[in-house]
Amino acid sequence: MVSQNTYLSLNPNDIENVTVLKDASSTAVYGSLAANGVIVITTKKGKYGQAPEVSVSASYSMSQLAGDKTEVMNANQWLDFQQIVNPNLATNAGYLAKKNFYQKTGVSTNWRDYFFGSSAPTVNINASVRGGTSNANYLISYGHYKADGIMDDSSLRRETVRANVEIKVNDWLKLGSNTNLAFTKNNTTAFGSQGTSLYNKIFAARMYLPTQSPYEMLDVDMEKGTFSGYGKKLHMYDDMSGVYSPEWLSELQPSYNDRIRINENVFVNLSPIKGLNIRSSLGLDCNDYRTFYKQLSTQGEDYNIFPTGQVNKSMSRFYRWTVTNTAEYKFNVARVHDFTVLLGQESMNDKTTAFSAGMAGLTDNRLLLMSRGVQAYASVPGDSETKEARNSWFAMANYAYGNRYFLDLSGRRDGSSLFAEGHQWATFGAAAIMWNVTGEKFMQSSKKWLDELQVKASYGVTGNANISSNLALALAGVSGNYNGVAGLGVVNPRNSELSWEKVKTLNLALSGRMFKRFTYNFEFFDKKTVDMILAVPVSYTTGFGSRYANVGSLFNRGFEATVGCDIFSTKDLYWNVSANVSYTKNEITKLFNGQDEYAMSDYTKLKVGHPYGEFYMVRWSHVDPADGQNVWLDKYGNETKVYDENNRVFTGKNAFAPWQFGLNSTTSWKGLTLELQFAGVFGRSMINQERYFIENPSFATQWNQSTKMCDMWQKPGDVTTIAAANAQRHMDTHLLENANFLRLKFLQLSYKLPQQWMNATHILKGVTVYFASRNLFTITNYSGYDPEVDGFLSVGNYPNTRQFSFGAQLTF
């Protein structure tokens, strides 16, 4: 097994198929890393006896914002709103002249269009060759991917090389190697790229004033309402209290990270006797990650905000060696009893080293090197090394009787160095039974319409060791400094009882096929996590705020249903439609130290008997038409105009959607194929924190506002949801929005050229051209950039993009 983020280094064009395993029986062989399920990625390979086949594909894409329902004021609207907030401006000569200028010139900056109006290109090129002889098969591929982000200071480049080789030495010995090399590079900026930073362009597009131009305006005459044109880009925006241009700051503070990743797996497969298969494999997951950050000196610039330059570099190197040995024996008794027995051992050893250093006080932007600095400006270097080890012994037994009754049993003994001494080893197991109903004689009369019917049940206990290193150990490290001298102290408290988190899973499933065209799968699951590893608050007299311990429990219960139908299946016309829906209910059943609740933030808390992710907030009711003040509900449901955090209650709304659904359609007619993939969620809510700033007159004199503020309460009798300018505004349920959505995630229209055309070339085996789009449209009531972001709230999050692609694939 490889680390979870390895898939980011994979070339999607190398993937043959992806299988998701969820129940404890099917994930048992993968051990503790499979506590939350397994994604099995099978890469392409050649075939024995296959003539060499060359495939080349290329695509060009353009990306843009996927959608945004929020509109902010233009220059005239904002200036009009200033007079509503401050009526005294009606006689202010400076204000009136400014208003006259923008009315006459029509100048108004749409910062969203300025930052994200241009489409960002993506180039994707892939080439592969695969084939085989009677004793070997191979696949070699190369992939190039270059994508510019919708923000001008972001981009991603990825280069991949893969080689999969398998050799039959003789009838009982097989050797193989699967190798993937990947280089990725991300360009970004280190300055204010997240959250409510005014240099985060996602947030800035909401806040920046429409009266501020990003360019110098020449020969401005406010009284006449004229100017002669635009000059150079500005480095500072005077209309916004000296905010510097985020583009300029990005140029001054370039940052990038690159990653070299090697995934290697070599194996030996022996079959000395019939039915016996012995396999040994050695895997390496190596990741070299480096970050580079520079700050250029602004000496000689119009604004000297960085008198000297700075450089920071960091690196980390991760190794995971995995050794897996299995022996599997298959045999049959009396032709109707099929047995499979597997014994195995697996060990993993991880090592991570990291180093960081920085130097300031550099004066020459051409030589931003640490060696050019002086010791007085050097930062304290960071240096760390972490080691982890896992070892497992496991056994599995499968029994099948007459292709009707199936029994799977598995057990394993897992050990991990992440836990406290004496608690590092634990035993886990799983069992599954399946009944192939259509294999029964009494079902023969149903064969005309019922092709397959299977009933399955499984139960298992899996250990979860997906935690950070050294949580069980008392650690010493640099802890502050005194008089310029770094001090040492205990930085992590010891937990001598930290042990395995356990996941108990029950699955019941029904699946099959009818009328040779309908498929179905219905599954119920009950998943309980016990001895959860959580950060437990401790008294500050200990010197710490919390420590990790096995304290909580949580259950997830629900169902998944998938149905599909081949509506048409003829020589020229094929149409398949499939749909899936899932429902999950989670509930906290135990917390720590006998507590039944624990506040996580101002808007959510953990409480026994409630789901994780439920919002805990003061309920907003309405705006009083008489005086324009906000009206809230106290904890008892009574109306009040006094905001009090003690009136927070559980809202019944959750950040994690209980309902998820999807719809897929594939239609082929002769050479044309149309693919559609829809996805959506129901029952999700999210705080749109951006509204706190753009629907708030407290920020209106310095920053832009939503056009919804044009409906703000102004006089008695006004019925609106926007309170008066002098009303209190807080993080209440007024900002909690319905984040349900239905999105067309993928659309592709492709055309495969007729085979007779290919035969006429004597070179080409196939040519396919296509048009594709991602996130083509979204149906949602959420008013922000994107409802499909993780977390409890959205503010300045990098949104999903809409993408249009054209491409072609040629096979020789």
C-alpha positions in Angstrom: 0.0 0.0 0.0 1.1 3.6 -0.6 0.4 6.8 1.2 -3.0 8.5 0.6 -1.8 11.4 -1.5 0.0 9.1 -4.0 -2.9 9.3 -6.5 -2.0 13.0 -7.0 1.2 11.8 -8.7 -0.7 9.3 -11.0 -1.4 10.0 -14.6 -5.2 9.4 -15.0 -4.5 8.1 -18.5 -2.5 5.1 -16.9 -5.5 4.0 -14.9 -7.4 0.9 -16.1 -10.1 0.9 -13.4 -10.9 2.0 -9.9 -12.7 -0.1 -7.3 -14.0 1.1 -4.0 -14.1 -1.4 -1.1 -16.1 -0.6 2.0 -17.2 -3.6 4.0 -14.8 -5.1 6.6 -14.6 -8.5 4.8 -13.3 -7.1 1.4 -10.9 -4.6 3.1 -9.5 -7.2 5.6 -6.4 -8.0 3.6 -5.4 -4.3 3.6 -5.3 -4.0 7.4 -5.3 -0.8 9.5 -4.8 1.6 6.6 -8.2 0.4 5.3 -10.3 1.4 8.3 -12.1 4.0 6.3 -12.3 1.9 3.1 -9.9 1.2 0.2 -9.6 2.6 -3.2 -8.0 0.0 -5.4 -6.4 1.6 -8.5 -5.4 -0.9 -11.3 -3.1 0.5 -13.9 -2.9 -0.5 -17.5 -0.6 -3.2 -18.7 0.2 -5.2 -21.8 -1.0 -8.6 -22.8 0.9 -11.7 -23.6 1.3 -12.3 -27.3 0.0 -8.8 -28.1 1.6 -6.9 -31.0 3.0 -3.5 -30.0 0.3 -0.9 -29.8 1.1 2.8 -29.6 -1.4 5.3 -28.3 -1.1 9.1 -28.4 -3.6 11.6 -27.0 -3.7 15.3 -26.6 -6.2 17.8 -25.2 -6.5 21.5 -24.7 -8.8 23.0 -22.1 -9.9 26.4 -20.8 -11.1 26.9 -17.2 -13.1 29.6 -15.6 -15.2 30.2 -12.5 -17.9 27.6 -12.3 -20.5 30.1 -11.2 -21.2 32.8 -8.7 -24.6 34.1 -7.6 -23.3 37.1 -5.5 -23.3 40.5 -7.2 -21.5 43.4 -5.6 -22.2 47.1 -6.2 -20.9 49.0 -9.2 -19.4 52.5 -8.7 -22.7 54.4 -8.9 -24.5 52.0 -6.6 -21.7 52.2 -4.0 -21.6 56.0 -4.1 -25.4 56.2 -3.7 -25.2 53.8 -0.8 -22.6 56.0 0.9 -25.2 58.7 1.1 -27.8 56.3 2.6 -25.3 55.3 5.3 -24.2 58.9 5.9 -26.9 61.5 4.8 -24.5 64.4 5.6 -22.6 63.5 2.3 -25.4 65.2 0.4 -23.7 68.6 1.1 -20.1 67.3 0.9 -18.4 68.9 -2.1 -15.7 66.2 -2.4 -18.3 63.5 -2.4 -20.5 65.3 -4.9 -17.6 65.8 -7.3 -16.6 62.2 -7.1 -20.2 61.1 -7.7 -20.4 63.4 -10.7 -17.1 62.0 -12.1 -18.2 58.3 -12.0 -21.7 59.1 -13.3 -20.3 60.9 -16.3 -17.4 58.6 -17.1 -19.2 55.3 -16.3 -15.9 54.0 -14.8 -16.5 51.1 -12.5 -14.1 48.2 -11.8 -15.6 44.7 -11.7 -12.9 43.0 -9.6 -14.2 39.5 -10.2 -13.9 40.0 -13.9 -10.5 41.6 -13.5 -9.1 38.8 -11.4 -10.9 35.9 -13.0 -12.3 37.2 -16.3 -9.7 35.4 -18.5 -9.9 31.7 -19.0 -7.0 29.6 -17.8 -5.5 27.1 -20.3 -4.6 23.4 -19.6 -2.5 21.2 -21.9 -2.6 17.4 -21.5 -0.4 15.1 -23.6 0.0 11.4 -23.2 1.8 8.6 -25.1 2.1 4.9 -24.4 3.2 1.7 -25.9 2.1 -1.7 -24.8 2.3 -5.3 -26.0 3.8 -8.6 -25.2 5.4 -11.8 -26.3 4.6 -15.3 -25.3 6.7 -14.9 -22.1 6.4 -11.2 -21.3 4.1 -8.2 -21.4 4.9 -4.5 -21.0 3.5 -1.0 -20.9 5.5 2.2 -21.0 3.8 5.6 -20.9 4.6 9.2 -20.6 2.3 12.0 -19.5 2.6 15.8 -19.6 0.1 18.0 -17.8 0.3 21.8 -17.5 -2.6 23.8 -16.0 -2.8 27.5 -15.2 -5.1 28.4 -12.3 -7.9 30.9 -12.6 -5.7 33.1 -10.3 -2.8 34.5 -12.3 -0.2 33.4 -9.7 -1.2 29.7 -9.6 -0.3 26.8 -11.9 0.5 23.1 -11.8 2.8 21.1 -14.0 3.1 17.3 -13.8 5.4 14.9 -15.7 4.9 11.2 -15.3 6.7 8.1 -16.6 5.3 4.6 -16.0 6.7 1.2 -16.8 4.8 -2.0 -16.0 6.6 -5.3 -16.9 5.7 -8.9 -16.3 7.8 -11.9 -17.3 7.0 -15.6 -17.3 10.3 -17.3 -16.6 8.7 -20.7 -16.8 5.4 -22.4 -16.0 5.8 -21.9 -12.2 7.8 -18.6 -11.9 6.7 -15.1 -12.8 8.5 -11.8 -12.2 7.2 -8.3 -12.4 7.8 -4.7 -11.8 5.5 -1.7 -11.7 7.2 1.7 -11.7 5.8 5.2 -11.7 8.0 8.3 -11.7 6.3 11.7 -11.3 7.5 15.3 -11.0 5.0 18.0 -10.0 5.5 21.7 -9.6 3.0 24.1 -8.1 3.5 27.9 -8.5 1.6 30.1 -6.1 2.2 33.1 -3.9 3.0 33.2 -0.2 1.2 36.4 0.4 -2.3 36.4 1.8 -3.7 33.6 -0.3 -6.4 32.3 2.0 -9.4 33.3 4.0 -10.3 36.9 4.7 -6.9 38.3 3.7 -7.5 41.3 1.4 -4.7 39.9 -0.8 -6.7 36.7 -1.3 -8.1 37.5 -4.8 -11.2 35.3 -4.2 -12.1 37.4 -1.2 -10.7 40.7 -2.6 -13.1 40.3 -5.6 -15.9 40.9 -3.1 -14.4 43.6 -1.1 -12.4 45.9 -3.4 -14.1 49.2 -4.2 -15.5 49.6 -7.7 -14.3 53.2 -7.7 -10.7 52.0 -7.5 -9.0 51.3 -10.9 -6.1 48.8 -11.0 -4.5 51.2 -13.5 -3.3 54.7 -13.2 -6.1 57.1 -14.4 -4.5 60.0 -16.4 -5.5 63.7 -16.3 -8.5 63.1 -14.0 -10.8 66.2 -13.6 -13.5 65.4 -11.0 -15.5 68.6 -11.6 -15.7 68.1 -15.4 -16.0 64.3 -15.1 -13.2 63.6 -17.5 -9.9 61.7 -17.8 -7.7 61.0 -20.7 -7.0 57.3 -20.4 -5.2 54.6 -18.4 -1.5 54.3 -17.6 0.5 51.7 -15.9 -0.7 49.2 -13.3 -0.8 50.7 -9.8 1.2 49.3 -6.9 -1.0 50.8 -4.3 -4.7 51.5 -4.2 -5.4 54.9 -2.6 -9.1 54.5 -2.5 -8.7 51.6 -0.1 -6.5 52.9 2.7 -3.3 52.0 1.1 -4.0 48.4 0.1 -1.2 47.2 -2.2 -1.9 45.5 -5.5 -2.1 41.7 -4.9 -0.6 41.2 -8.3 2.4 43.3 -7.4 2.8 41.5 -4.1 2.6 38.1 -6.0 5.5 39.3 -8.2 7.5 40.4 -5.1 6.9 37.1 -3.3 7.1 34.2 -5.7 6.6 30.8 -4.2 6.6 27.3 -5.6 6.9 23.8 -4.5 8.1 20.7 -6.4 7.7 17.1 -5.7 9.5 14.1 -7.1 7.7 10.8 -6.4 8.8 7.3 -7.0 6.4 4.4 -6.7 8.0 1.0 -7.3 6.7 -2.5 -6.7 8.6 -5.6 -7.7 7.2 -9.1 -7.2 8.0 -12.8 -7.5 5.2 -15.2 -8.1 5.7 -19.0 -7.7 3.3 -21.8 -8.5 5.2 -24.9 -7.6 2.1 -27.2 -7.5 -1.4 -26.9 -8.8 -3.5 -24.5 -6.8 -0.6 -23.1 -4.7 0.5 -19.5 -5.4 3.3 -18.0 -3.4 3.9 -14.3 -3.9 6.5 -11.9 -2.5 6.6 -8.2 -3.2 8.8 -5.3 -2.3 7.3 -1.8 -2.6 8.8 1.6 -2.3 6.9 4.9 -2.0 9.4 7.7 -2.1 8.5 11.4 -2.0 10.9 14.3 -2.2 9.1 17.5 -1.5 10.7 21.0 -1.6 9.3 24.5 -1.1 10.9 27.8 -2.2 9.9 31.2 -1.2 11.5 34.6 -2.1 10.7 38.1 -1.1 12.3 40.6 -3.4 13.7 43.9 -2.2 11.7 47.0 -3.2 14.6 49.4 -3.0 14.1 51.9 -5.8 10.4 51.1 -6.3 7.7 53.8 -5.8 6.7 52.0 -2.5 9.6 50.6 -0.5 7.6 48.1 1.5 10.4 45.5 1.6 13.7 47.3 2.1 15.6 44.0 2.0 15.1 40.7 0.3 14.4 37.3 1.9 14.7 33.6 1.0 13.3 30.5 2.7 13.7 26.9 1.6 12.4 23.7 3.1 12.6 20.1 2.1 11.1 16.8 3.3 11.8 13.3 2.2 9.5 10.4 2.8 10.2 6.7 2.4 7.9 3.8 2.8 9.2 0.3 2.3 6.6 -2.4 2.2 7.3 -6.1 2.2 4.4 -8.4 1.5 4.5 -12.2 1.5 1.5 -14.4 0.8 0.8 -18.1 0.2 -2.5 -19.0 -1.3 -3.8 -22.5 -1.9 -7.0 -23.3 -3.9 -8.5 -26.8 -4.0 -11.7 -28.5 -4.7 -13.4 -31.4 -2.9 -16.0 -33.6 -4.6 -16.4 -30.9 -7.4 -18.8 -28.9 -5.3 -16.7 -27.8 -2.4 -14.2 -25.0 -3.4 -11.7 -23.8 -0.8 -9.2 -21.0 -0.8 -6.7 -20.5 2.1 -4.3 -17.6 2.3 -1.6 -16.9 4.8 0.3 -13.6 4.7 2.7 -11.2 6.4 3.3 -7.6 5.7 5.6 -5.0 7.1 5.8 -1.3 6.5 8.6 1.0 7.5 8.2 4.8 7.1 10.9 7.4 7.5 10.4 11.2 7.1 13.2 13.7 7.3 12.6 17.5 7.0 14.8 20.6 7.0 14.1 24.3 6.7 16.1 27.5 6.7 15.8 31.1 5.8 17.8 34.2 5.4 16.7 37.9 5.4 18.6 41.1 4.9 19.5 40.5 1.3 20.0 43.6 -0.9 20.5 42.2 -4.4 17.5 40.7 -6.1 19.8 39.0 -8.6 21.4 37.0 -5.7 18.7 35.9 -3.4 20.8 33.2 -1.9 21.3 32.2 1.7 25.0 32.4 1.3 24.7 36.1 0.5 23.2 37.0 3.8 24.7 37.6 7.2 24.2 35.6 10.4 22.2 38.3 12.2 19.4 37.9 9.6 19.4 34.0 9.6 16.4 32.2 11.0 16.8 29.2 13.3 16.9 26.2 11.0 14.3 23.5 11.5 15.4 19.8 11.4 13.3 16.7 12.1 13.3 13.0 11.6 10.4 10.6 12.1 10.2 6.8 11.9 7.2 4.5 12.0 6.8 0.8 11.7 3.9 -1.5 11.1 3.8 -5.3 11.0 0.9 -7.6 10.3 0.2 -11.3 10.2 -3.1 -12.4 8.5 -5.0 -15.4 7.4 -8.1 -15.7 5.1 -10.2 -18.7 4.3 -12.9 -18.8 1.6 -15.4 -21.6 1.0 -18.0 -22.0 -1.8 -20.5 -24.8 -2.1 -22.0 -25.5 -5.5 -21.7 -21.9 -6.6 -24.6 -21.1 -4.2 -23.2 -20.7 -0.7 -20.1 -18.7 0.1 -18.3 -18.1 3.4 -15.3 -15.8 3.9 -13.3 -15.7 7.2 -10.3 -13.5 8.0 -8.2 -12.6 10.9 -5.1 -10.5 11.5 -2.7 -9.4 14.1 -1.5 -5.9 13.6 1.2 -4.0 15.3 2.1 -0.3 15.1 4.9 1.8 16.6 2.5 4.8 16.8 0.9 3.5 20.0 2.1 3.3 23.5 4.3 0.4 24.6 2.1 -2.5 25.7 -0.7 -1.3 23.4 1.0 -1.6 20.0 -0.5 -5.0 19.0 -4.2 -5.8 18.5 -6.2 -8.6 16.8 -8.9 -8.0 14.3 -11.2 -10.1 12.2 -14.1 -10.3 9.7 -16.6 -12.7 8.4 -18.9 -12.7 5.4 -21.6 -15.0 3.9 -23.2 -14.8 0.5 -26.1 -16.8 -1.0 -26.4 -17.0 -4.7 -30.2 -17.4 -4.8 -30.4 -17.9 -8.6 -28.2 -21.0 -8.2 -30.9 -22.8 -6.4 -33.0 -25.4 -8.3 -36.2 -23.9 -7.1 -35.3 -20.6 -8.9 -34.9 -22.2 -12.3 -38.5 -21.2 -13.3 -37.5 -17.6 -12.6 -34.5 -17.6 -15.0 -36.6 -16.0 -17.8 -36.6 -12.7 -16.0 -34.2 -13.0 -13.0 -30.6 -13.4 -14.2 -28.8 -13.0 -10.9 -29.8 -12.5 -7.3 -27.3 -12.5 -4.5 -27.7 -11.8 -0.8 -24.6 -10.9 1.3 -23.9 -10.1 5.0 -20.6 -9.2 6.6 -19.3 -8.1 9.9 -15.8 -7.1 10.9 -13.6 -5.2 13.3 -10.7 -3.2 11.8 -8.0 -1.2 13.6 -7.3 2.4 12.6 -3.7 3.7 13.0 -4.1 6.7 10.8 -2.7 9.2 13.3 0.2 11.5 13.6 3.6 10.3 14.8 4.7 10.4 18.4 1.3 11.2 20.0 2.0 8.6 22.7 5.5 9.9 23.5 6.7 12.8 25.7 8.7 15.0 23.3 11.3 17.7 24.1 11.9 20.5 21.7 12.5 24.2 21.2 10.0 26.0 23.4 10.4 29.8 23.1 13.6 31.8 23.8 14.9 34.1 26.4 17.3 36.9 25.8 17.9 35.6 22.2 18.7 32.1 23.4 16.4 29.2 22.4 15.1 27.1 25.2 14.2 23.5 25.5 11.0 22.1 27.0 8.4 19.4 26.8 6.3 20.0 23.7 4.1 16.9 23.7 2.6 15.2 26.8 3.1 11.4 27.1 0.1 9.0 26.9 1.2 5.6 28.1 -2.2 4.1 27.2 -2.8 5.3 23.7 -4.1 2.4 21.7 -5.9 1.4 18.6 -9.0 3.1 17.4 -11.5 0.3 16.4 -14.1 0.3 13.6 -16.9 -2.2 13.8 -18.8 -2.6 10.5 -21.9 -4.5 9.6 -23.1 -4.7 6.0 -26.2 -6.3 4.5 -26.5 -6.3 0.7 -28.8 -7.5 -2.1 -27.6 -7.4 -5.7 -28.4 -8.9 -9.1 -29.6 -8.5 -12.6 -33.0 -8.8 -14.3 -34.3 -9.2 -17.8 -30.7 -9.1 -19.0 -30.7 -5.4 -18.8 -31.5 -4.2 -15.3 -28.8 -4.2 -12.5 -29.3 -3.4 -8.9 -27.4 -3.2 -5.6 -28.9 -2.3 -2.3 -26.7 -2.1 0.8 -27.3 -1.3 4.4 -24.4 -0.4 6.7 -23.8 0.2 10.3 -20.4 1.4 11.2 -19.4 2.1 14.8 -16.1 3.7 15.8 -14.9 3.1 19.4 -11.9 4.2 21.3 -11.7 7.2 19.0 -8.4 9.1 19.2 -9.3 12.7 20.0 -7.6 15.8 21.5 -8.8 15.9 25.1 -8.7 19.3 26.9 -6.5 19.3 30.0 -5.8 21.8 32.7 -3.4 24.6 31.6 -1.5 24.0 34.8 0.0 20.9 33.0 1.6 23.2 30.5 -0.6 22.0 27.7 -4.0 22.7 26.3 -4.8 19.1 25.3 -3.5 15.6 24.8 -4.6 12.8 22.6 -6.4 9.8 24.1 -8.8 7.0 23.3 -12.0 8.6 24.5 -15.0 8.8 22.1 -17.3 6.7 20.0 -19.4 7.5 17.0 -21.7 5.6 14.7 -22.6 6.0 11.0 -25.6 4.2 9.8 -27.3 4.3 6.4 -27.8 2.7 3.0 -26.6 2.9 -0.6 -28.6 2.0 -3.6 -27.5 1.7 -7.2 -29.6 0.8 -10.2 -28.8 0.6 -13.9 -30.5 -0.2 -17.1 -29.4 -1.0 -20.7 -32.3 0.9 -22.3 -31.0 0.0 -25.8 -28.4 -2.5 -26.7 -28.3 -3.1 -30.4 -25.5 -3.2 -33.0 -25.7 0.5 -33.7 -27.5 1.9 -30.7 -26.5 1.5 -27.0 -27.9 3.5 -24.1 -27.1 2.8 -20.4 -28.4 4.8 -17.5 -27.4 4.3 -13.9 -28.3 6.1 -10.7 -27.1 5.9 -7.1 -28.3 7.4 -3.9 -26.9 7.1 -0.3 -28.0 8.2 3.1 -25.8 8.4 6.1 -26.8 9.3 9.7 -24.0 9.8 12.2 -24.3 10.3 15.9 -21.8 10.9 18.7 -22.4 8.3 21.4 -19.5 9.0 23.8 -17.1 11.8 24.6 -14.2 12.2 27.1 -14.0 12.4 30.9 -17.7 11.7 31.3 -18.6 14.9 29.4 -21.6 14.9 27.1 -20.7 18.0 25.1 -17.7 20.0 24.0 -17.6 23.3 22.1 -15.5 23.2 19.0 -16.0 26.7 17.8 -18.5 29.6 17.9 -20.8 27.8 15.6 -20.5 24.0 16.3 -20.0 21.7 19.2 -19.8 18.0 20.0 -22.7 16.5 21.9 -23.7 13.0 22.8 -26.9 12.1 20.9 -26.3 14.6 18.1 -24.5 14.2 14.8 -21.0 15.4 14.2 -21.1 18.6 12.1 -24.4 20.0 13.4 -24.4 23.8 13.6 -24.8 25.3 17.1 -25.8 29.0 16.7 -28.1 31.8 17.7 -31.2 31.7 15.5 -32.0 34.8 13.5 -35.7 35.4 13.1 -36.4 38.5 11.0 -35.9 42.3 10.7 -38.5 44.3 12.6 -40.3 46.5 10.1 -40.9 49.2 12.8 -37.2 50.0 13.6 -35.1 47.9 11.2 -33.4 46.0 14.0 -32.5 42.3 13.9 -34.7 39.9 15.9 -33.3 36.7 17.2 -34.7 33.8 19.2 -33.5 32.9 22.6 -32.9 29.3 23.6 -36.5 28.9 24.5 -37.8 30.2 21.2 -38.8 33.7 22.4 -38.1 36.7 20.3 -35.4 39.1 21.4 -33.4 42.1 20.0 -30.4 41.4 22.2 -27.8 39.1 20.8 -26.5 36.7 23.4 -24.2 33.7 22.6 -25.8 31.9 25.5 -28.9 31.5 23.3 -27.0 29.2 20.9 -28.9 26.0 20.2 -28.5 23.0 17.9 -30.1 24.0 14.6 -30.8 20.6 13.1 -28.7 21.7 10.1 -25.4 19.9 9.3 -22.3 20.7 7.4 -22.1 17.2 6.0 -24.9 16.1 3.6 -26.7 13.0 4.7 -28.0 12.4 1.2 -25.7 12.0 -1.8 -26.8 11.0 -5.3 -25.6 10.6 -8.8 -26.8 9.9 -12.3 -24.8 8.6 -15.2 -25.8 8.1 -18.9 -23.8 6.7 -21.8 -25.3 6.7 -25.2 -23.6 5.4 -28.3 -24.8 5.5 -31.9 -22.5 4.1 -34.5 -19.3 6.1 -33.8 -20.8 8.8 -31.6 -20.8 8.5 -27.8 -22.3 10.9 -25.3 -21.4 10.6 -21.7 -23.1 12.5 -18.8 -22.3 12.4 -15.1 -24.5 14.2 -12.6 -23.8 14.5 -8.8 -25.4 16.2 -6.0 -26.1 16.4 -2.3 -29.1 17.1 -0.1 -29.4 18.1 3.5 -26.2 20.2 3.7 -25.8 23.7 5.1 -22.9 26.0 5.1 -22.1 29.4 6.6 -21.5 32.0 3.9 -19.1 34.1 5.9 -18.4 36.5 3.0 -21.9 37.9 3.6 -20.9 39.1 7.0 -18.5 41.5 5.3 -20.5 42.5 2.2 -23.9 42.8 3.9 -22.6 45.0 6.7 -22.7 48.8 6.7 -19.8 48.8 9.2 -17.5 48.0 6.3 -19.3 50.0 3.7 -17.3 53.2 3.9 -14.0 51.4 3.1 -15.1 48.2 1.2 -17.7 47.2 -1.3 -21.1 45.8 -0.5 -23.5 43.3 -2.0 -26.3 44.6 -4.2 -28.7 43.1 -1.7 -27.8 46.1 0.5 -29.9 48.3 -1.9 -32.8 46.7 -0.1 -31.6 47.6 3.4 -34.3 48.9 5.8 -34.5 52.7 5.7 -37.8 53.7 7.1 -40.6 52.3 9.3 -42.8 49.9 7.4 -40.0 48.5 5.2 -40.2 44.8 4.9 -36.8 43.3 4.2 -34.2 40.8 5.4 -31.5 43.5 5.5 -31.4 45.3 8.8 -30.9 49.0 9.3 -27.5 50.5 9.0 -27.2 50.9 12.8 -28.3 47.4 13.6 -26.1 44.8 15.2 -24.8 42.1 13.0 -23.4 38.7 14.2 -22.5 35.2 13.0 -26.0 33.9 13.4 -28.2 31.6 11.3 -28.9 34.5 8.9 -25.6 33.5 7.3 -26.4 29.8 7.4 -27.4 28.8 3.8 -28.8 25.8 2.1 -25.8 24.2 0.3 -27.7 21.5 -1.6 -26.7 21.2 -5.2 -27.1 19.2 -8.4 -24.1 19.6 -10.7 -23.3 18.2 -14.2 -19.9 17.1 -13.3 -18.8 15.7 -16.6 -20.1 15.8 -20.2 -18.2 14.3 -23.2 -19.2 13.9 -26.8 -16.8 11.8 -28.8 -16.6 10.4 -32.3 -14.7 7.3 -33.3 -13.7 7.4 -37.0 -15.0 4.5 -39.0 -12.7 1.4 -38.9 -12.6 1.1 -42.7 -11.0 4.5 -42.8 -8.3 3.2 -40.4 -7.8 0.1 -42.4 -7.2 2.2 -45.5 -4.2 4.0 -43.8 -2.4 0.7 -43.0 -1.0 2.6 -40.0 -3.8 3.8 -37.8 -5.8 1.4 -35.7 -8.2 4.0 -34.3 -8.9 7.7 -34.0 -11.3 9.3 -31.6 -12.0 13.1 -31.3 -14.0 14.6 -28.4 -15.3 17.6 -26.7 -15.7 17.5 -23.0 -16.8 19.8 -20.2 -16.6 19.7 -16.4 -19.0 21.4 -14.0 -21.0 22.7 -17.0 -23.8 23.9 -14.8 -24.9 23.8 -11.1 -28.4 24.1 -9.7 -28.2 25.4 -6.1 -29.6 28.1 -3.8 -26.2 28.7 -2.3 -25.3 32.4 -2.9 -21.5 32.1 -2.8 -18.9 31.0 -5.3 -19.3 27.2 -4.9 -21.5 25.0 -2.6 -19.0 22.1 -3.2 -16.3 23.1 -0.7 -15.3 21.3 2.4 -15.9 22.6 5.9 -18.4 24.4 8.0 -18.0 27.8 6.3 -16.9 29.4 3.1 -14.9 32.6 3.0 -12.3 33.1 0.2 -12.1 29.4 -0.6 -10.6 28.4 -4.0 -13.8 27.3 -5.9 -14.3 24.6 -8.5 -13.9 25.7 -12.0 -15.8 25.1 -15.2 -13.7 23.5 -17.9 -14.1 23.0 -21.7 -11.8 20.6 -23.5 -11.1 19.5 -27.0 -8.9 16.5 -27.7 -8.0 13.5 -29.8 -6.6 10.0 -29.3 -4.7 8.1 -32.0 -3.8 4.4 -31.8 -1.2 2.8 -34.0 
